Amino acid sequence: MRIKVVILDLDMTLWNHPDVSSMVPPFKRVGNMKIVDSEGNLLVLNDCVPDLLRILKKNGYFLAIASWNYPENALKMLELLDIKEFFDLIVIEPHPMKEKMIKNILEYFGVSQEEAVFIDDNPRIVERVRRNLPRLKTVLVGEDISDVCEIKDILGI
């Protein structure tokens, strides 16, 4: 079956920060792909992400986020980085049970596990998703790919 939905993690996948929920507002954009919080903590979007999202949308993929965070900070970063509009569904919840988030995402789009791919950097989360959704293609950043930019190769685009 053809992949129709690409589900992405945020922390250490789309950007370099390990926990956007720990950042302290107000936030300020300090470069094309950089945000600093009130304590000087820096979040940097992976260089390829804007082009990657454009290419995925151009090729007809639905894009979703499954993120273990408090939504306020994560949503603000997506807005400040001008990438929020690329996503068809954003699921950001303050718990690590991404298999539940992904089940909801699959149901929202009306697709099977075989028609989606999930990309995350956390080995424990990816392993739990693999156990609970065995037919879902999962990609572990740092092991299966070195960074999210390589997802194009996995999808053959």
C-alpha positions in Angstrom: 0.0 0.0 0.0 1.1 3.5 -0.7 2.0 5.8 2.2 -0.6 8.6 2.5 0.1 10.1 5.9 3.5 11.3 7.3 3.4 11.6 11.1 6.2 13.7 12.6 7.5 14.2 16.1 8.8 17.7 17.1 11.5 17.7 19.7 14.9 16.5 18.3 13.1 15.5 15.1 11.9 18.7 13.4 14.0 21.0 15.6 17.1 20.6 17.8 15.5 21.3 21.2 14.9 18.3 23.5 11.8 19.7 25.3 10.0 22.7 23.9 7.6 22.5 26.9 10.5 23.6 29.1 11.1 26.8 27.2 9.9 30.0 28.9 7.9 32.7 27.1 8.0 35.2 25.7 9.6 33.8 22.5 11.5 35.8 19.9 12.4 34.8 16.4 16.1 35.6 16.0 16.8 34.2 12.6 15.2 32.5 9.7 14.8 29.2 11.7 15.8 30.2 15.2 13.7 31.0 18.3 15.0 32.2 21.7 13.1 32.1 24.9 13.2 34.6 27.8 16.0 32.7 29.4 18.2 32.6 26.3 17.4 29.0 25.4 17.7 28.5 21.6 15.5 26.3 19.4 16.7 25.8 15.8 14.5 24.2 13.1 16.3 21.6 11.1 17.5 23.3 7.9 15.7 21.1 5.5 12.3 21.1 7.2 10.5 23.9 5.3 11.5 22.4 1.9 10.8 18.9 3.2 7.2 19.9 4.2 6.7 21.7 0.9 7.8 18.6 -1.1 5.7 16.3 1.0 2.6 18.4 0.5 3.4 18.8 -3.3 3.5 15.1 -3.6 0.1 14.7 -2.0 1.0 13.5 1.5 -1.1 14.4 4.5 1.1 15.7 7.3 0.4 15.2 11.0 2.3 15.9 14.3 2.3 13.5 17.2 4.2 15.3 20.0 4.6 14.7 23.8 4.5 18.3 25.0 2.2 20.9 26.4 0.5 22.4 23.4 1.0 26.1 24.1 4.8 26.3 23.5 4.9 23.8 20.7 2.1 25.5 18.7 3.7 28.9 19.3 7.0 27.6 17.8 5.2 26.1 14.8 3.6 29.6 14.2 6.8 31.5 14.7 8.7 29.3 12.4 6.0 29.6 9.7 5.4 25.9 9.3 2.1 25.4 11.1 0.1 25.7 8.0 1.7 22.7 6.4 0.1 20.3 8.9 -3.3 18.8 8.3 -3.6 17.6 11.9 -1.6 18.6 15.0 -1.8 16.3 18.0 0.2 17.6 20.9 -0.5 16.1 24.3 1.3 16.0 27.7 2.0 12.3 27.8 4.3 9.8 26.0 1.5 7.5 24.7 2.1 8.2 21.1 0.4 5.0 20.0 -2.9 6.5 21.2 -2.2 9.7 19.3 -1.3 7.8 16.2 -4.5 5.7 16.4 -6.5 8.9 16.5 -4.5 10.3 13.6 -5.1 7.2 11.5 -8.8 7.3 12.3 -9.0 11.1 11.5 -7.6 10.4 8.0 -9.4 7.1 7.5 -6.2 5.2 6.7 -4.8 1.9 7.7 -1.5 1.4 9.6 0.1 0.4 6.2 -0.8 3.8 4.7 1.2 5.9 7.3 4.7 6.4 8.5 5.8 7.7 11.9 9.1 9.5 12.5 10.5 10.1 16.0 13.8 10.3 17.8 12.9 8.5 21.0 13.8 4.7 20.9 11.4 3.8 23.8 8.5 5.6 22.1 9.2 4.1 18.7 9.5 0.6 20.3 6.2 1.0 22.0 4.5 2.2 18.8 6.0 -0.7 17.0 4.5 -3.1 19.5 1.1 -1.5 19.5 0.8 -0.7 15.8 2.9 -3.5 14.1 1.9 -2.7 10.6 2.8 1.0 10.8 6.1 2.0 9.2 8.2 3.6 11.9 11.4 5.5 11.4 13.8 6.2 14.3 15.8 9.3 13.8 19.5 8.7 14.7 19.2 5.0 13.8 17.1 4.4 10.7 17.9 7.8 9.4 20.5 10.4 10.6 18.0 13.2 10.4 14.4 13.9 9.2 15.7 15.2 5.9 16.2 11.6 4.8 12.5 10.8 5.0 12.3 11.7 1.3 14.6 8.8 0.5 12.4 6.4 2.5 9.3 7.7 0.6 11.1 7.6 -2.8 10.6 11.3 -3.6 
